[in-house]
């Protein structure tokens, strides 16, 4: 059953990868299937819970963009969860606030922060995913 779900997820995602492949480090909208595939592949992952109206999120985005351009984080997968519309995902990750960042190394959560805007602290969190 699990193999079947994995295959279905890969088949469902295949057209997306042909149309516009996401570059490592580029933020993509969170889907459970894409997140599971990144975990299964053992990728370093950052889950970013954000909202368009959130000033802290707006401060975090350029920091994450700069970090994603760093060669150390070339394999990093960033998944963006919309705080206003993806309530199921918020429950899945036990995220109660926008501006939450959650780092994973494959399937293991390695750290999280809420409301952090210091570039060096965010970099330290992302390094935990490597």
Beta strands, then each sheet from edge to edge (+ up, - down):
strand 1: 27-29
strand 2: 44-50
strand 3: 77-82
strand 4: 100-105
strand 5: 108-114
sheet 1: 1+ 3+ 2+ 4- 5+
end
